[in-house]
Amino acid sequence: MNDNSNSLVWHAGWAAAVQRPSEGFHPNWSLEGFAGHTLRQVVRVTGSGTRARIRLSNRYGSAPLEVTGATLARTDKGAAVQESTVRRLTFGGAASVRIPAGGEVHSDAAELGAELTAAPFTEPFASLTVSLHFARPTGPATFHAQAYATAYRAAGDRLTDPDPAAFGETTRSWYHLAAVELADGGPARRDAVVAFGDSITDGFGSTLDADRRYPDALAERLAAAGMPRPVLNQGIGGNLLLNDSAWFGERADNRFRRDVLDRPGVRSVIVLVGLNDIGFSEVDLPTYKPAPDQPAAALIAGYRDLIAQARAADVRIIGGTLLPFKGAEYHTPAAEAKRQEINAWIRGSGAFDAIADFATALADPDDPEALTPAYDSGDHKHPSDEGYRQMAAAVDLTSL
């Protein structure tokens, strides 16, 4: 195969931040991995193009990962695909690929064709299905724990099977799939927006398979305003600004370059992280370790590090204020005082290029330390679908 991937200019389409295998909040397959399975995963892209490629990650693998085969298709519903749109993916011209421990690979470019794309992708944005076949045991899988999207598993090679009946096992995580990138034959452009942070960016509590996280709502708002731009969600549930976690990923200031600045065509990033650094020390839970009692000044220094990294890469950085969380398990007077101090700094320091005042947009007018009930998913710290929509509405589109 004569692949022309290297001659194409690639743009962001979809991405997920990867993390080490763990049990997470709900049952998943990351610790057991795959053996003789086909894994089918559905993603919604927010860019457009006539060619696509995927990026597979074995970043947290302890051994090489063998991918026996891969396909890309237009999604029908759930695990079903539109049969005429199935494209077999190759890697350096080969149907299979071996990814070293700690490594990542891109597939070759796949011609999407008129039946696979609506050019340009408009609302509803195109849902693409990536299927991966693992003939041999993989060992523990690099994954994204809180996808709020269903992944499907079947025995054997079902790469081209349009019938969802074989895919009888499901979880709510993504595995090994780190990005879908798109090309249209045009020149390079810098227009992608990255939403970066913890579970509130990740979309915790949003409706399963409905794409109602705040970055999804922001992409839809940009398109409705006649300003269509890719929006990448690089949130990780439970993520910390200042500490690595076995459960919740590498700390934000360590993964910022990989998950934001190294993505193709990034113009701006919205940062919303720090609430877990404030709250984890207030409760004694094993998944919340390490949980040092971080002063507000330490978090502000962490934000300044992100700002310096973004400025050095000529990427605009927008600071998101920390949402109210009264009633959540780690809300205390000390934690609330830190949130107030940090938000006052975000609003008043001028350190960021712009501000997204999520806290004000979602605060209960009768009790500003709490979320407005209609915007509360029920745990008093994560927004509902409507709350996520209000977050997107709080972003000044001109700031991007």
C-alpha positions as CSV (number, residue, x, y, z in Angstrom):
1,M,0.0,0.0,0.0
2,N,1.3,3.5,-0.9
3,D,0.2,5.5,2.1
4,N,0.4,9.3,1.9
5,S,-0.2,10.0,5.6
6,N,3.1,11.9,6.0
7,S,2.3,14.3,3.1
8,L,-1.1,15.3,4.7
9,V,-1.7,18.0,7.2
10,W,-3.6,16.5,10.1
11,H,-6.2,18.3,12.2
12,A,-7.9,17.4,15.5
13,G,-11.1,15.4,15.3
14,W,-11.5,13.7,18.6
15,A,-9.2,12.8,21.5
16,A,-9.2,11.2,25.0
17,A,-6.5,11.5,27.7
18,V,-5.2,8.1,28.6
19,Q,-4.4,6.7,32.0
20,R,-3.0,3.7,33.7
21,P,-5.2,0.6,34.2
22,S,-7.3,0.6,37.3
23,E,-10.6,-0.6,38.7
24,G,-12.1,2.9,38.5
25,F,-15.6,3.9,39.5
26,H,-17.4,1.1,37.6
27,P,-16.5,-2.3,36.1
28,N,-14.1,-2.1,33.2
29,W,-11.7,-4.3,31.2
30,S,-8.4,-2.4,31.8
31,L,-6.8,-4.8,34.3
32,E,-7.8,-8.0,32.4
33,G,-7.2,-6.6,28.9
34,F,-8.2,-8.5,25.8
35,A,-7.6,-12.0,24.4
36,G,-9.3,-13.2,21.2
37,H,-11.7,-10.2,21.3
38,T,-12.9,-7.5,19.0
39,L,-13.3,-4.2,20.8
40,R,-15.8,-1.7,19.2
41,Q,-15.7,2.0,20.4
42,V,-17.8,4.9,19.2
43,V,-16.6,8.5,19.2
44,R,-18.1,11.8,17.9
45,V,-15.7,14.0,16.0
46,T,-16.0,17.7,16.0
47,G,-13.8,18.4,12.9
48,S,-14.2,17.6,9.2
49,G,-12.1,15.9,6.6
50,T,-11.9,13.4,3.7
51,R,-9.3,11.2,5.3
52,A,-8.9,9.9,8.8
53,R,-6.4,8.1,11.0
54,I,-6.4,6.8,14.5
55,R,-3.8,7.0,17.3
56,L,-3.4,4.0,19.5
57,S,-1.7,4.1,22.8
58,N,0.2,1.6,24.9
59,R,1.6,4.3,27.2
60,Y,0.9,2.3,30.4
61,G,1.5,-1.2,29.0
62,S,4.2,-3.3,30.5
63,A,4.7,-5.3,27.3
64,P,4.3,-4.8,23.6
65,L,0.7,-4.6,22.4
66,E,-0.3,-6.6,19.3
67,V,-3.3,-5.2,17.4
68,T,-4.2,-7.9,14.8
69,G,-6.5,-5.6,12.8
70,A,-8.5,-2.4,12.9
71,T,-11.4,-0.8,11.0
72,L,-13.2,2.5,10.9
73,A,-16.8,2.9,10.0
74,R,-19.8,5.3,10.2
75,T,-21.9,4.4,13.3
76,D,-25.4,3.2,12.8
77,K,-26.6,2.8,16.4
78,G,-24.8,1.3,19.4
79,A,-22.4,-1.4,18.2
80,A,-24.1,-1.5,14.7
81,V,-22.2,0.1,11.8
82,Q,-23.2,1.1,8.3
83,E,-21.8,-1.8,6.3
84,S,-20.9,0.1,3.2
85,T,-18.7,2.6,5.2
86,V,-16.4,0.0,6.8
87,R,-12.7,0.8,6.1
88,R,-9.9,-1.6,7.0
89,L,-7.0,0.4,8.6
90,T,-3.4,-0.3,8.0
91,F,-0.2,0.6,9.8
92,G,2.8,1.3,7.6
93,G,0.9,-0.7,4.9
94,A,0.4,-3.7,7.2
95,A,-2.9,-4.9,8.6
96,S,-1.5,-5.5,12.1
97,V,0.8,-3.5,14.3
98,R,3.0,-4.1,17.4
99,I,3.1,-1.1,19.7
100,P,6.0,-1.2,22.2
101,A,5.4,-0.7,25.9
102,G,5.1,3.0,26.6
103,G,4.6,3.7,22.9
104,E,1.9,5.1,20.5
105,V,1.3,4.6,16.8
106,H,-0.8,6.3,14.1
107,S,-2.6,4.3,11.5
108,D,-2.2,5.1,7.8
109,A,-4.7,7.5,6.2
110,A,-8.1,6.0,5.4
111,E,-10.1,7.5,2.6
112,L,-13.5,8.3,4.1
113,G,-15.5,8.7,0.9
114,A,-18.8,10.5,0.5
115,E,-20.8,7.8,2.2
116,L,-18.7,8.0,5.4
117,T,-18.7,11.8,5.8
118,A,-21.0,14.6,5.6
119,A,-18.7,17.4,4.4
120,P,-18.4,19.4,6.5
121,F,-19.5,17.6,9.6
122,T,-22.4,19.5,11.0
123,E,-24.8,18.9,13.8
124,P,-25.5,16.2,14.7
125,F,-21.7,15.7,14.4
126,A,-20.6,12.4,12.8
127,S,-20.2,9.4,15.1
128,L,-17.4,7.1,14.0
129,T,-16.8,3.5,15.1
130,V,-13.3,2.2,15.7
131,S,-13.0,-1.6,15.9
132,L,-9.9,-3.3,17.1
133,H,-9.1,-7.1,17.1
134,F,-6.7,-8.6,19.6
135,A,-6.0,-12.2,18.7
136,R,-3.5,-12.7,21.5
137,P,-3.7,-11.6,25.2
138,T,-2.8,-8.0,25.6
139,G,-2.3,-7.8,29.3
140,P,-3.6,-4.7,31.2
141,A,-4.9,-2.0,28.9
142,T,-4.0,1.7,28.7
143,F,-7.5,3.3,28.8
144,H,-9.7,6.3,29.6
145,A,-11.9,5.4,32.6
146,Q,-14.9,7.7,32.5
147,A,-15.9,7.8,28.9
148,Y,-19.6,8.2,29.4
149,A,-19.9,6.3,26.2
150,T,-20.4,2.6,25.7
151,A,-17.6,0.3,24.5
152,Y,-18.5,-3.1,23.1
153,R,-16.7,-6.5,23.1
154,A,-17.2,-9.6,21.1
155,A,-15.4,-12.9,20.9
156,G,-13.3,-13.6,17.7
157,D,-12.7,-11.3,14.7
158,R,-15.8,-9.1,14.2
159,L,-14.0,-6.2,12.6
160,T,-16.3,-5.9,9.6
161,D,-19.5,-7.3,11.2
162,P,-22.3,-4.7,10.9
163,D,-24.6,-6.7,13.3
164,P,-24.4,-5.7,16.9
165,A,-25.7,-9.0,18.2
166,A,-22.2,-10.5,18.8
167,F,-21.2,-7.5,21.0
168,G,-22.9,-8.7,24.1
169,E,-20.4,-7.2,26.7
170,T,-20.2,-3.5,27.5
171,T,-18.3,-1.0,29.7
172,R,-18.2,2.8,29.9
173,S,-14.5,3.3,29.1
174,W,-12.3,3.7,26.1
175,Y,-9.3,1.4,25.6
176,H,-6.0,2.1,23.7
177,L,-7.8,4.7,21.5
178,A,-6.2,8.1,22.1
179,A,-7.3,10.2,19.0
180,V,-9.0,10.4,15.7
181,E,-7.3,12.9,13.4
182,L,-8.7,14.2,10.1
183,A,-7.3,15.7,6.9
184,D,-8.9,17.5,4.0
185,G,-6.0,18.1,1.7
186,G,-5.8,21.8,2.8
187,P,-3.1,23.7,4.5
188,A,-2.3,23.7,8.2
189,R,-4.6,25.7,10.5
190,R,-4.7,26.5,14.2
191,D,-8.3,26.5,15.3
192,A,-8.7,23.6,17.8
193,V,-9.9,24.2,21.3
194,V,-8.8,21.9,24.2
195,A,-10.9,21.5,27.3
196,F,-8.5,20.4,30.0
197,G,-9.2,19.3,33.5
198,D,-10.8,16.8,35.8
199,S,-14.2,15.0,36.0
200,I,-16.2,18.1,35.4
201,T,-14.5,18.5,32.0
202,D,-14.6,14.7,31.5
203,G,-18.4,14.9,31.8
204,F,-19.0,12.9,35.0
205,G,-22.8,12.5,35.6
206,S,-23.8,13.4,32.0
207,T,-26.2,11.1,30.2
208,L,-24.6,8.0,28.8
209,D,-24.0,8.0,25.0
210,A,-25.7,11.4,24.6
211,D,-22.5,13.6,24.2
212,R,-23.7,16.1,26.7
213,R,-20.4,17.0,28.4
214,Y,-19.6,20.7,28.5
215,P,-16.9,20.4,25.7
216,D,-19.6,18.7,23.5
217,A,-22.0,21.6,24.2
218,L,-19.2,24.1,23.4
219,A,-18.5,22.5,20.1
220,E,-22.2,22.7,19.2
221,R,-22.4,26.3,20.3
222,L,-19.4,27.2,18.1
223,A,-21.0,25.5,15.1
224,A,-24.4,27.2,15.8
225,A,-22.6,30.6,15.9
226,G,-21.0,30.0,12.5
227,M,-17.6,29.4,14.0
228,P,-17.2,25.6,13.7
229,R,-14.0,24.4,15.4
230,P,-12.7,21.1,16.8
231,V,-13.1,20.9,20.5
232,L,-11.1,18.2,22.3
233,N,-12.0,16.8,25.7
234,Q,-8.8,16.1,27.7
235,G,-10.4,15.8,31.1
236,I,-9.7,12.9,33.4
237,G,-12.1,12.1,36.3
238,G,-10.4,12.7,39.6
239,N,-7.3,14.3,38.1
240,L,-5.1,16.5,40.2
241,L,-3.1,19.6,39.3
242,L,-0.2,18.8,41.6
243,N,-0.1,15.0,42.3
244,D,-0.1,11.8,40.2
245,S,-2.7,9.3,41.1
246,A,-2.8,5.5,40.4
247,W,-6.6,5.9,39.8
248,F,-6.9,9.3,38.2
249,G,-4.0,9.9,35.9
250,E,-0.8,11.8,35.8
251,R,-0.9,15.2,37.4
252,A,-2.2,18.0,35.2
253,D,1.0,20.0,34.9
254,N,2.9,16.9,33.8
255,R,0.4,15.8,31.1
256,F,-0.3,19.3,29.8
257,R,2.2,19.2,27.0
258,R,1.2,15.7,25.8
259,D,-2.5,16.2,26.1
260,V,-2.8,19.8,25.0
261,L,0.2,21.4,23.4
262,D,1.2,18.4,21.2
263,R,-2.3,18.0,19.7
264,P,-2.5,19.1,16.1
265,G,-3.6,22.7,15.4
266,V,-4.3,23.8,19.0
267,R,-5.1,27.5,19.3
268,S,-6.6,27.7,22.8
269,V,-7.1,25.7,26.0
270,I,-9.7,26.1,28.8
271,V,-8.3,24.9,32.1
272,L,-10.6,23.8,34.9
273,V,-8.7,21.8,37.5
274,G,-7.9,22.0,41.2
275,L,-11.0,21.1,43.1
276,N,-9.7,17.6,43.8
277,D,-6.4,19.1,45.1
278,I,-8.5,21.1,47.5
279,G,-11.0,18.4,48.5
280,F,-9.1,15.1,48.6
281,S,-7.4,15.9,51.9
282,E,-10.7,16.5,53.6
283,V,-11.8,12.9,53.5
284,D,-10.1,9.6,54.1
285,L,-10.6,7.4,51.0
286,P,-8.0,5.1,49.5
287,T,-8.7,6.3,46.0
288,Y,-8.0,9.9,47.0
289,K,-4.4,9.2,48.0
290,P,-2.0,10.9,47.8
291,A,-4.0,13.8,49.4
292,P,-1.6,16.4,50.9
293,D,-3.2,19.5,52.3
294,Q,-2.4,21.9,49.5
295,P,-2.5,25.7,50.3
296,A,-4.1,27.9,47.6
297,A,-0.7,29.4,46.9
298,A,0.6,26.0,45.7
299,L,-2.3,25.6,43.3
300,I,-1.8,29.2,42.0
301,A,1.9,28.2,41.3
302,G,0.6,25.2,39.4
303,Y,-1.7,27.4,37.3
304,R,1.2,29.7,36.6
305,D,3.2,26.7,35.3
306,L,0.4,25.8,32.9
307,I,0.2,29.4,31.8
308,A,4.0,29.5,31.1
309,Q,3.8,26.3,29.1
310,A,0.9,27.6,27.0
311,R,2.5,31.0,26.4
312,A,5.8,29.3,25.2
313,A,3.8,27.3,22.7
314,D,1.8,30.4,21.6
315,V,-1.5,28.8,22.8
316,R,-4.2,31.0,24.4
317,I,-5.1,29.8,27.9
318,I,-8.4,30.5,29.5
319,G,-8.9,30.0,33.2
320,G,-12.1,28.4,34.5
321,T,-13.3,29.3,38.0
322,L,-13.8,26.3,40.3
323,L,-17.5,25.4,40.7
324,P,-19.5,25.5,43.9
325,F,-19.6,22.2,45.7
326,K,-21.4,22.7,49.0
327,G,-23.0,19.4,50.0
328,A,-20.3,17.3,48.4
329,E,-18.4,14.8,50.5
330,Y,-15.3,16.9,50.7
331,H,-16.8,20.3,51.2
332,T,-15.6,21.9,54.4
333,P,-15.1,25.5,55.6
334,A,-11.3,25.2,54.9
335,A,-11.9,23.8,51.4
336,E,-14.4,26.5,50.6
337,A,-12.0,29.2,51.7
338,K,-9.4,27.8,49.3
339,R,-11.9,27.8,46.4
340,Q,-12.8,31.4,47.1
341,E,-9.2,32.4,47.3
342,I,-8.3,30.6,44.1
343,N,-11.3,32.0,42.2
344,A,-10.5,35.5,43.3
345,W,-7.0,35.1,41.9
346,I,-8.3,33.7,38.6
347,R,-10.7,36.6,38.2
348,G,-8.4,39.3,39.4
349,S,-4.8,38.5,38.6
350,G,-4.8,38.9,34.9
351,A,-2.6,35.9,34.7
352,F,-4.8,34.0,32.1
353,D,-5.5,35.4,28.7
354,A,-9.2,35.2,29.5
355,I,-11.6,33.9,32.1
356,A,-14.6,31.5,31.9
357,D,-16.5,32.2,35.1
358,F,-18.2,28.8,35.5
359,A,-18.6,29.3,39.2
360,T,-20.8,32.4,38.8
361,A,-22.8,30.8,35.9
362,L,-23.8,27.7,38.0
363,A,-24.0,29.1,41.5
364,D,-27.3,29.0,43.4
365,P,-28.4,32.7,43.7
366,D,-29.7,31.9,47.2
367,D,-26.5,30.1,48.3
368,P,-23.4,30.9,46.1
369,E,-21.4,28.1,47.8
370,A,-23.8,25.5,46.2
371,L,-24.8,24.6,42.6
372,T,-28.1,25.8,41.4
373,P,-30.3,22.7,41.9
374,A,-31.3,22.4,38.2
375,Y,-27.6,22.4,37.3
376,D,-26.7,19.7,39.9
377,S,-26.3,16.0,38.8
378,G,-27.2,15.0,42.3
379,D,-23.8,14.8,44.0
380,H,-23.5,18.5,44.6
381,K,-20.2,19.0,42.7
382,H,-20.8,17.6,39.2
383,P,-23.2,19.4,36.8
384,S,-26.3,17.9,35.2
385,D,-26.7,17.9,31.4
386,E,-28.2,21.3,31.7
387,G,-25.4,22.5,34.0
388,Y,-22.9,21.4,31.4
389,R,-24.8,23.3,28.8
390,Q,-24.7,26.4,31.0
391,M,-20.9,26.0,31.4
392,A,-20.5,26.0,27.6
393,A,-22.7,29.2,27.5
394,A,-20.4,30.8,30.0
395,V,-17.4,30.7,27.6
396,D,-16.8,33.9,25.6
397,L,-16.4,32.5,22.1
398,T,-14.2,35.5,21.1
399,S,-11.7,34.5,23.8
400,L,-10.9,31.3,21.9
